């Protein structure tokens, strides 16, 4: 590893000097407040007539934020430090400055009046206004472990500490390309928005508006010796209407004040709400405080105005992402303002190889089918229309061992062998595929009846319009019905228009290129993944003497996927939360010519079964379980369940367990950054020495890379040099972690518009290139790899294995955000018939 701190991979993470983190104003709430709050909840429940309806701390904090125009958070007991709870503090009201006493009193009174419907209710306000606010240094709440020097802080610190740091960055405009100052304003969520520099792009009938946004977050890295301020850039694209909008920004007119972020209720004519409204009594609080009234316009103005909704429109004239050029210059700006260098990772000798792309070659297909524990694979093409039938046959034709298109002219109900082990049969059944609430049965379809040693998979037609999705989509009940027969399925959408042929000229020769049917090709490849039919591409990517840190032992690679399923409310009833735990094991060999067997843990009988069998069974039942949940009281039950699954394996081969940092957060203390490698881990109770545990993280908890400072550099000083195949390393508090940072798939495409974010920013793109504003300017992806337990491996060898299992996908032509065992554990959950019950996060930055 390179030891020069100035050389390596630079990120948008900045070590926080605890002596300069600043103060916040604290209102400590005691038991008297809790008693009054519980009484308020009882009154509200009785008034509404529903036990699950209750006032929330966040609603009160939002009301105070709207009235005071400053960031406000109200943190419950579980977010506090032991030091505060020992003093009798049951909650903390945190803000950046003392409230005006009258504003505080009026806001809390109005909140209580509106919540209870009783204008005489006045239990909370006297308790809060009697508290003496204190400006307290944030360092009071941060502890340094004497043994490990790791930083420990209560949960609320990771939110509130952003406010002071973000305001420092906002004090000075970001200078783009040495000539264009862009001012960012703080909002009440401690993020920064380029409010005065909106982006617009017009079409014939409409104009799209957006703003560049900088998100802030306090994070640690494995070892947790320091706190870091993490920055990232986004493009917040303004929806064209209020439909599905849940939050909005509101500018009160003073450029020196934060922009208020407030929750809203979109129009809902069926319930009598014809126009958008502020949620949580915000407007009533503002009126009671005698402030200028706030309203939401029924129709959004032509130009960005005082109110700007937040959402994720499916289609927009402006693409996602601010571009790597902006992130690079944001990093320089933050380094200068904060007076500290960014967190940098050092290059290692580990490289990921060029990906193996394309479908499984016909000559490797039979070996892959045999490795999936099936003697034969039968693909049943369920179709309704001749057009989709032809698309299915064209997508399956390349798998024929003879190289001929054997499916052209094949009649229905007539099995056609493509290889010795692969057979395809067509069956037309529009009734089974139609959307609606009708009963569906696969009984009577002979090709779906189980046969010993034969795996059955269905390639099914569907008709789905993303702009007008059907109310009762057939895919979900059909997948469940097929699962009851032990059959896995994938779908091809009939609502597809072939791309127009393109002309391409090379060396003076022009030819017409007909685009491929990529959706059908991808559906077939994904169907093989459902069955567990994977060729030796994973072995080729990880095994061999030409690879540094290569896999050199037969090993069982296990992915542990955990998710809390929280269904959206249907009517008055609130469905119970359900916990999903999925485990997948890949039996890897040190032979590059071998296809690897994949299996999954069955909840039904507590055994490991072939991947397709477990996937079909999972799709045939309700998602997850209500027996255990994500609450702390169930952590030991979850740990016991995972250990029970791991205990089924022989001790003759090493086990390597992969977990996702976010989904497993808190369950195993040994996975936490501040106690990494110390405490319980998956399998640690089994007493097996040759067991390794690897934690992978992506998204907002991982440092955002901006550029590499080693190797060749662009001539344009404002254009970053981007990382490629190198694995980077960081050491903190004696703990090593690695970062696999690479150009995104969009950036690596051949389209110049996809790479425009390196040549321009959203504000400086030339008028003759304005069409590229509609492209997504994604730049770099990042995967953090940390070895919590190495077993009998070298930690860097495990990091190399993980990086290569992310870089080489099992079934498609690009990398995945998780190593293959984790990816395969998560995919059946994403495809579960009940997954649509889970609401999407419509406000997370794009």
N, C-alpha and C positions, 0 to 999 in steps of 0.2 A: 504494500500500500504506500502511495506517495505521502510523505510527511510534511510537505510544504503547505502551510495553511492557506496560502493565497491561490493555490492551484486546485481545481476541482469543480464540483457541481455547486453552483450558487442557488440559494433558495430565497423565498420571500418570508423567511423566519428570522426574527431578531431577538437575541438574548435580552431579557428584561433586567435592568439594573434595579434591584429591589429598593435601593435607597432613593430612587427617582420615580418610583411608581405612583407616588402622590397620595392624596387623601380623598376620602368620600364621606358624605354625611350619613350617619347611621341613626335610625330610630329603633332601639331594641324593644320588641313587644314581649309582654310577659303573659303569665297564666290568665290574668283578668281578660286580656284581649282574646285568648283562646276560648274562654267560657262564653264571651259575648259573640264570638264568631260562630261557635257551635249552635248557639240559640238562633242566630240569624239563619243558619242553614235549615234548622227545624221549621222556622216560620216559612221560608221559601218553599220547602218541600210540601208543607201543608197547603200553602196557597196554590201551588201548581198541581198538586195531587200526584206527583211522581217522585219516588224516592231518589232517583238518579240525578235529578235536577238540583243543583246547589250553586251558590255563588263561589267564585274562584278568586284566589289571591291575584292572579294575573289580570282579572277584570278590574279590580280595585286599583292595581298599579297602572293600568292603562288609563283609567279615569284621572288619576293624579298626574300622569305624564301629559295628558291632553290639556289639563288646567294650568299646569306649571310650565309647560314647554321645555321640560328637561327629562333626561332618562330616569326612570324609576323601576325598581324591582322589589318584589316582596318575596323573600325566600323562606320556605317552611323549615321546620326543625331538621329534617334529614339533610339539608344543604348546609347546616351550620357546623362549626367546630365544636369539639367536646368542651373546649374552654368556655364557650358561650352558653351551651346547654347546661353546664354545671352551675352557671350563674343564674339559672332560671329563665333564660331567654328562650322563647319558643318560636320566634320568627324575627327576621330583620327586614326593616324597610330601608332600602339603600337608594341614595340619589346623589347628584353632584353638588347640590347646594341646599341650604335650609329652605323649607317651604314658607311662603307667606302664611302666617297663622290663620288668617281669615280664609284664604284659598284652601288650606288644608281642611279646616273645619267644614266649610261649605261643600267641598267635594265629597268628603266622607258622609256627611249628612244626606246629601242628594243620592249618593250611591245606596245608602240604606233605605231611604224613602222609596226609591224606584224598585229596589229588590223585593221589599216587603209589601209595597202598595199601601203602606201606613205612613202618612205625613207626620205623625207624632213619634215615629221610631227614632231613637237617638241613643243607642248603646255604644256604638263604636267611636264616634267622634270625640266624646269626652276622654276616652282612654288614650287615643292617639295624640290628641292635642296636649295632653298633660305630660307627654314624654319630652324630656329635654334632649334635643338632637345634639349629637357630638360629631365633630370632624375628627375622624380617626385615620391614622396612617394605615394603609393596606398591609404594611409589613407586620402589623400586630397580629394578623390572621394567618401568616405564613410561617411554617415551622421547617427547620432544617434537621433532618435525622442525624443524630450524633454518630451513629455507626456507619451509615452509607453516604452521608452528605446529600441525600436526595431531598427534593422539595416536596412538602406536603401542605395542602391548603384545602379549606372547605370548598364545596362545590360552587358556591356563589362567587368566589373569587375569580373563577375562570370566565365568568360573565362580566361582572362589574369592573374588573381591572382593565378591561378594554377601553372604557370611556375616556380616561385621561390620556391614554396613549394614542387613541384615534384622533382626539382633538389636537394633539401636537402635530400629527401628520397633516391635518386639515388647515393648519395656520398658514402654510405656504403653498401656493399653487404648484402643480406638477408641470415642469417645463418640457414640452414635447418637441423633440428634434431641435432643441436649443433656440426655439423662436416662438412657440405657441404655449402660453400659460393656461392651464386648465385648473380651475378652482373646484375643489371637492368640499361639500358641506356635510357635517355630521348629522346623522339622524338619531332618533331616540332609541334605536337598537344598537348604537355604537358602530354602525357601518357608515361608509362615505359615498355620496352620490354626486355626480357632476351635474347638479341641478341647473346651473346657468349655461350648460353646454349640451343641450339635448341633441340627439341624432334624429334625422328625418330622411325618409326616402319615399318618393311619390311614385304611384303607378297611374294608370289611366283613370281608375275609379276611386282610389283611396290613397291615403298617406300613412305610412307606418312611423311611429315615434318610439324612441328608446333612450336609455341613459346608461352610461358606464357607471358601474358600482364597484366599490372596493369593500369586500367583507373583511371583518377582523375576528380573530379568535385567539384565545390563550391556550396554548398546548404545551405538552412536554414530549420528550422522546424517550425511548427506553433507557433507563438509568436515572432519568428525571433529576439531574443535578441542577437544572435551570428551568425557569419558565421562559417561554418564547411567545412573542407576538407574531401570529401568522396572518399574512395578508394574502388576498387573492383578488383577481379581477373578474368581473362578469358584465354582461350586457343585460340590463333589465328591460325587456321589450313590453311596451305598454299594450295591453289588450285593446281590441277595437270596440268592445262593449263591456258592460258590467257583469255579464254572465260568468258565473263560476269564480268571480273575484272575491277574495276573502280579506285582503288588506289593501290599504292605500297610503300613499304619502300625502301629507298636507303641509303646505308652506304658509305660515301665519303672517308672512310679509316682512319680517325682520331678518335680513341676511346674516345677522350675528347670532341668531338663535338656531338650535337644531331643527331639522325638519321632523315633524311628528309622524310616526308610523302608527296607524290606527286600524283596528279590525272593522270590517264592514259586512253587511248582509246583502247579497246580490238580489235583484228582483226575483220574485217568486209569485207570479200571478195567481196560481192555484191556492195560495194561502192569503191572497189579498194584498201582497206587497208588490206594488206596481213599479216602484222606484228603489234604487239602492238606499240603504240606511246605515248609519253608524251603529255598531254593535256595542252592547254593554253600557248603555246610558251615557255615552260620551257627549252627545249633543245636549242632553239635559243638564249635565254637569257644567258645560261651558255656559249655558244660559243662566244657570243659578249663580255662577261666579261673575256674571255681568260682563263677560268677555264678548268680543265680536262673534256673532253666531257662525257656526260652521255648517255647511250644507254640501251635499253631493249632487252634482248636476245629473239629471236623468240621462242626458246624452253627452258623450265626451266631446270637448271642444276640438276644433280643427287643429289648433296649435296646443302644445303642452302648456298647461296652466297651473293654477294653485293646487289643484287636486290631480294626482297621477296614480292610477290604479296599478297594483302589482299582480302579476299573474304569469302564466306560461302558455301563451297562445300557440296552438298547434302549427299555424301558418302565420308567417310575418314577413314583411318586406325587408326587414333587417335580420341578419343572421346572428347566431349565438357567438359569444366569446369576444373579448376585446383585442385579442391578438398578442403574439409573443413580443412584438416590438414595444407595445405599451407596458407589458409586465416587466420587461427588461428595464425600461426607464423609470417605472414605479419603484423598482428595487434600488436604483441609484438615488432616487429622491428620498426614500425611506432611510437609506444608509446615511445620507447627509443630515437629515432632520433629527434622527434618533441618535446620531453620533456613535453608532456601533456597526461593525461589519455583519453581514448576514451569516446565518448558519450555512456552513459548507461541508460537503461530503467529498471524501478523497477517492480518486479512481483506483480500482483494483485490477488485477490481471484477469479477472473473470469476464468472459464475453458470452453473450447469447448468440447462437448461430442463425443463419438465414432460415426462415420458416419453410417448412414443407407444406406446400399448398395443393389445392385441387382435391377432387374426390378420391376415395379409396380405389387404387388401380384394380381392375378385375382379377389380375393374377394374385392379389393379396387378399381378396375378399373372402375366399373360403377359409383361409387360416384365421381371419378375424372373426368369422362366424363361429368357428370351432372354439376359439378362445373365449367366446361369450357363453360357453357351456350349452350350445345348441348344435344339434346335428344338421338342422336345416332351418333356413329363414324364409318364411312366406310373407310377402308384402301384398296386402289386399288393397286395391285401389277402389275406394268407394266414391262414386261420382254421380253427378246429376246431369251435367251438360256435356255434349261431345267436345266442346272446346277445351274444357279442363281435362277431359280424358286424354286428348292429344298432348296437352302440356305434361301430364303425368308420364305418358309413354316416352316422350322426348327426354324428360329429365332422368328416367330410369335406364334408357337405352345405353348410355356409356358404360354401364356396369356389366354388359354382356361379354363373356370371355371370348366369344368369336369375333368381337368387333363389329358385328352387324346389328342393324336396328331390328331386333327380333320381335318387337312389340307392335310394329306397324301391321295393321290388318288382323291382329290377334282378336279373336272373338271373346265376348264376355263368358265368364264361368269356365274358361279354358286356361289352366295353369301353363305358364310359359317359363321354362327354366333358362335363366341367364348364365348361371354357373352350376357346378355340381351341387352346391348347397343353397343357392338363391333362386326362388321361384316367384313370379309375379302373376296375379290374377285380377281381372277387372270385374266389378259388380256394380250395376247401376241401381240406385235406391234413393230417389229424390225425397220420398216421405221421411226417411231416416235423417236426411240432411237438412230438411226445412227448419227454419226458425219457428219458434212457437212453444206452447206449453203442453203439447200432445205427449202421450206416453211414447217412450222410445224403447224398442227392444231389438236386440241383435239375434234373438233366438230364430232359428230357421235359416240363418246364413251359414251354410256348411263350412265355408272357408274360415270362419271365425271360431269354429269349434276346436278346442285344444286337442293336440295330438302329441304323444310322447316324443320328447327330444326335438320338437319343432317349435321354434319361436314364431309368433305371429305379430305383425305390425300393420297398422292401417294408415294409408295415405288418403286423406279425406278431403273432399271439396267443401268449401264454405263460401258464403257471400257476405262480405263485410265492408261497409262504407264508413270510414273513420269520421266523416262529416255528419253522418246520420246513422249511428250504430243501432242495430235492432234491439228491441226491448228484451226479447227472450232469445238470446244468441244460442244457436244449437250446439256450438262447440263445447260448452261446459257440460250439459247433460250427456252429450254423446261421448265425451272423453270418460265420463264416469261409467256410462253403460259399458263401454269397451273395456274399461278397467275391471269391471266385474267378471269379464270373460278372460282376464289375464292378458289383455291386449293393450299395447301402447299405440299412440296415434300422433300424427302431425297433419297440419292442414295447409291446403293451397287455396288462396283467395281467387274466386272467379272475377272479382271486381278489379281487373288489371288490364291496362292498355299497353301493348308492346311499345317500347321506345322506337323512335324513328331511326331508320338506318343512317349512318354517318359516312362521309367520305374522308379518306385519309390518304395523304400524298407523301410518299417517301422516295427519294432519289428520282424525282420526276415522274413516278408512277402513281396514279390515283386509283384507288380501289374502294369499293363500297363495303362497309363493315356493318353487319347486322348484329345488333346487341343481343346478348343471350337472355334467356328467361331466368334471370337471377332469383326471383322469389321461388320458382319451382325447384331450381337446382338446390337452393339453400334448404328447402323443406325436406327434400330427399336426404340430404346429408345430415340434417338434424334428426330425421327419423332413425338413421343408423345409430346416432348417438343415444337416442331413447332406448334402443335395443341393447346397447352396450357393445356394438360392433365397431371397434376402433382398430385400425391397422398399427403397424410398428412405428409410426411417426413419433410417438412419445419416446420410445426407446432410442430412436436415431437422434433425437434432440438432447438426450441426457447421458448416453452411454458412448464410450469410445476413448481411446488413448489420446486422440487429438484434442480432447476437451480438458481444460484445467478444472479440477474439482468435479470430474465426471462421476456418475453413479457406478460403483464398482462392486456392489453386493445385491443379491436378490433381497428385495425389501417390500414390506406392505405399507403402502402410502394411504393414510386415512384422513378424510375430510370431515369436519364436524360443523354442521350448519344449524344455527339456532335462530328462531325468529318468534316474536310475539305477534300473533294474528289478532288484530283489533278490528272487527267488522264495523262498518258504518251503521248508524242507527236506521232501522226500518220501522217507520211509524213511531209509536210510543215506546215500544220495547227496545231495550238496549241489549244486544247479544253479548254473551259472555266472551271474554278474551280466551284465546286458546294458544298453547305453546307448541311450536313445531321444533322437533329435533330430528335431523336427518344425518345419517352417517353413511359414507361411501368408502369402500376400500378398493384400492387398485393393487394388484399383485404384480409388482414390477420385477423385471429380471435384468441382469447385467449383460444380456445378449441383445444386441441392436437389431437382430433379425426377428425378434419375437413380438407378437401382439400380446398385450397385457389384459388379463382377466379383471373385470370390474364387477363388484357386488355391493349390495346395500343391506343395511340392518333392518330387519322386519320387526315392526312393533307388535304384530299379531302374535308371533310365536317366539320372539326373542332369539332369532337365529339370523345368520347371514345368508342371503339368497342372491341369485343372479340379478344384475341391475334392472333388467326389464321386468322381472317378476315383482321386485319391490316397488318399482315405479308404478306399474299397473295397479297393484294393491293399494298404494297410497292414493292414487287418483280415484279409486272406487269407494273411498270412505271419507268421512268428514275430516277437514284439515285439522291437524294437531290434536291436542288433548286439553281438557279442562281440569284434569287431575292435579297438574302442577302448573305454576305460572312463573312470571319473570320476577316476582317479589323475592326479597332477600331470604324469606323463610323457606323458599323452595330450592335455594342454591345447592344444598347438600343432596337433595333428591336428584337434581340434574347431574351433579357430579357422579353420583352412584350409578345412574342410568348409563352414562358414557363409559364409565369404568367396567360395567357389566358387559357392554358390547366389546370393549377392547380385550377383556379377559378370555373371550372365546378363541383368540388366536394362539397358535402354538408359539413357544419360545424359541423355535428353531430359526426364526428370521427376525431381523430388527423391525420395529414399528416406528414410523415417522408420522406424527399427528399434526395436521394443519388446522388452525382455527382462525376465524375472522375476529379482528380486534373489537369491532363495534358490537357484533352480535353476541360475543362472549364477555362483554365488559362487566366486571364485578363478580362474575360467577366463580372464577378461579383467581384468587389473589396473586398468584405467581405470574399472571399475565398483565398485571397493572404496571405502568411505567415506573412508579415509585417503589415497587417491590418486585421488579422483574426478575424472574428466576427463583424467587424465594416464596415459599408457601405452596399451597395445593395447585397442581396442574393436572390436565387430563392424563389419566393413567398413572399418576404418581403414587396412588395407593396400591398398585399391583405388585410393587417390589421387583419390577423387571428393569434390569440395568440398561439393556439395549433398546431403550425407548426414547425418542426425541420428540420435542414439541416446538413447533414453529408458529409464530403469530404473524399474520399478514394484515396490513391496514391500507386503506385507500381513502380518498375523499378529503373532507375538511380537517381530519385529525393528522394528516400527513403533510410535511413541509411542501410548499409549492415550488418546484424548480423553475428557474428562469433561464439559465445558460450555463455553459461550461467555459472555464477560463484557461483550459489547456488545449493543445492542438491548434490546427489552423483556424484563423479568425476571419470573419467577413471584412471587406474593405470599408463598408458602411459602418461607422462607429456606433450608430444607433440600432443596428441589427444584431441580435444575439447569435452566438454560436450554439447550436443545439446539440444535446447528447445523442448518442446512437446506441451501440450495443454494449457499452461498458456498464458493469455493476459498480456502484459507489458505496463507500463505507464511512460510518461515523462511530466514534467511541465516546461514551459519556458515563462517568461514574463507574468505569470498569465494565460497562455493557456495550457490546458491539451491535450495530444495526446497519442494514443495507438499504439502498434506494435504487430501484430499477426505474430510471426516467428515460422516456423515449418520445419521439414525435408521435402525435396522434395519427390514427388511420386517415382521418380527413386531411391532415397536413401532408402526409406521405403520398396522397393521391396525385395523379398527373395534372389535375386542374390548377391553373395559375390562380384562380379565385380562392382556392383553399389555402394557398400560401401567401395570400395578400397581407395577412396579419404580420408577416415578417418584414414586408416592404413598406407598409403604411400603418397608421393608426386609424381608428374610426373617424377622427376629425381631419386627417390630412390626406385622405385618399383623393387623387385627382378626379376632376369631373368626368374625364373620359374613361375612368375605371369605376365609376360609381355603381355599376351593376354588381361589382364584387362585394358591395355592402350587404347584399342578400345572401352571401355565403357564410357558413359557420367558420369562424376563425379560431377553432380549437388549436392549441399548440402542443403541449406536453402532457403526458400522463405520468403518474408516479405511483409506485407500489412499494410500501415499506415492509421489509422482511426483518424479523428479529427472532433469534433462537433462544427460547426460554430454557430449554434443556437440550443438550447435545447428545446425550446417551453415549455411545461409543464412536461417534462421528467427530470429525473436525467441523467446527461451526461454519467456517467459510464454505466447506463442501456442501453443507445443507443449504446455505444461502444460494449457492450456484444452482443446486437442484431445484429450489423453489423458483428462482428467476426463470429457469428454462421451462418449467412446467406452466409458468404464466405466459411466456413468450410463444410457446408452441401449443396451439389449440388442438383439441381432439377432433373437432368436426368442421371447423371453418377456417377461412384464410386470413386469420389475424390472431393477435394475442387475446387473452382474457385478463380481467382485472384480478383474478384469483388463480392460484395454482389448480391444476386439473382436478385433484380430489375434492377440493372445496367447490369448484365450479360445478362438478357433476352432482355434488350433494345439494346444491342450491337449485339447480335447474328444474327438477320435478316439482319443487315447491312453487316456483314461479309459474309453472304450467298447471297448477292444481285448479280444478273447476271452481273452487270457492275463493281463489286469490283476488278476484275482482271486488270482493267485499271490502278489501282493505283500501281505505281512501288514499289517494296520492297526496304527497306534500306539494301543494300548488305554489308555495311561496319560497321554497329553497332556491337560492340563486342558480341560474343556468350557467 
